[in-house]
Amino acid sequence: MINSKSSFAALLLAAMVLPAQDTRGKIQGRVTDQSDAVIVGSTVTLSNDNTGVTANMVTNATGQYLFDFVIPGTYTVSMEMTGFRKFVQKNVLVQARADVTVDARLETGSTRESITVEASPITVQFNPGFPFWVSRTPTVYTNASLPCRI
């Protein structure tokens, strides 16, 4: 009887300590003009290349946008604003727990004109999540190898 209570307590403690392993990432960036001034109110569209699902948002007062909880996959990000050429960034690869930055510099012109970038953006950071993987073989960590934040 004591053994089953101890097992239940250990299981409950492990469930509280181990966070869920979320695989979603985010795409963020800043929209500016040729003089590096921020563009407020630019429409940013995120499109999943595999499913065709799209999401729209508008840049904030600092010209920034954020698509959070993005499912891993390949995306196209476009930015539009009246008086500027449309900016299109293709092949944006979102990996599990990745933070991808897609900044755009809009050029003056008609919205019927567009600038399309085929290459993938290069700024990718990974969210650290829970620092230890659960495995069947024990891993010994020393104080020097433990991740910490100051």
CORGIUR-V744523 format. One record per backbone hydrogen bond with DSSP energy under -0.5 kcal/mol. CO is the residue of the C=O (numbers start at 1). NH is the residue of the N-H. E is the energy in kcal/mol with one decimal. If there is no record, write none. Layout:
# CORGIUR-V744523
co = <CO | CO>
nh = <NH | NH>
e = <E | E>
This chain:
# CORGIUR-V744523
co = <1 | 2 | 3 | 4 | 5 | 6 | 7 | 8 | 9 | 10 | 11 | 12 | 13 | 14 | 17 | 20 | 23 | 25 | 26 | 27 | 28 | 29 | 30 | 30 | 31 | 32 | 33 | 37 | 38 | 39 | 42 | 42 | 43 | 44 | 45 | 46 | 47 | 47 | 48 | 53 | 55 | 57 | 59 | 60 | 63 | 64 | 65 | 66 | 67 | 70 | 73 | 74 | 74 | 75 | 76 | 77 | 78 | 79 | 80 | 81 | 83 | 86 | 87 | 88 | 88 | 89 | 91 | 92 | 92 | 93 | 94 | 95 | 97 | 98 | 98 | 99 | 100 | 100 | 104 | 104 | 107 | 110 | 113 | 114 | 115 | 116 | 117 | 122 | 123 | 125 | 133 | 139 | 142 | 142 | 143>
nh = <5 | 6 | 7 | 8 | 9 | 10 | 11 | 12 | 13 | 14 | 15 | 16 | 17 | 18 | 19 | 22 | 97 | 70 | 100 | 67 | 102 | 65 | 32 | 104 | 39 | 106 | 36 | 33 | 40 | 42 | 44 | 59 | 80 | 57 | 78 | 55 | 49 | 76 | 52 | 48 | 46 | 44 | 41 | 63 | 31 | 60 | 29 | 68 | 27 | 25 | 94 | 49 | 50 | 92 | 47 | 89 | 45 | 87 | 43 | 84 | 109 | 115 | 79 | 90 | 117 | 77 | 93 | 75 | 94 | 95 | 73 | 98 | 127 | 26 | 100 | 125 | 28 | 102 | 32 | 106 | 85 | 113 | 86 | 116 | 88 | 118 | 90 | 124 | 101 | 99 | 135 | 141 | 145 | 146 | 146>
e = <-1.7 | -2.4 | -2.2 | -2.2 | -2.4 | -2.4 | -2.3 | -2.4 | -2.4 | -2.3 | -2.1 | -1.6 | -1.9 | -2.5 | -0.6 | -1.3 | -1.6 | -3.0 | -3.0 | -3.3 | -2.9 | -1.9 | -0.5 | -2.4 | -2.5 | -3.1 | -1.9 | -2.1 | -0.7 | -0.7 | -0.5 | -2.1 | -2.4 | -2.1 | -2.4 | -2.2 | -0.6 | -2.3 | -2.7 | -2.8 | -3.0 | -3.4 | -1.3 | -2.0 | -2.8 | -2.4 | -1.6 | -0.6 | -2.3 | -3.1 | -3.1 | -2.5 | -0.6 | -2.8 | -2.5 | -3.4 | -2.8 | -2.5 | -2.5 | -2.1 | -1.8 | -3.4 | -2.5 | -0.6 | -3.3 | -2.7 | -0.9 | -2.6 | -0.6 | -0.6 | -1.7 | -2.0 | -4.0 | -2.4 | -0.6 | -2.5 | -2.6 | -0.5 | -2.7 | -0.6 | -3.2 | -1.5 | -2.5 | -0.5 | -3.2 | -0.6 | -3.1 | -1.0 | -1.9 | -4.6 | -0.6 | -0.6 | -1.1 | -0.8 | -0.6>
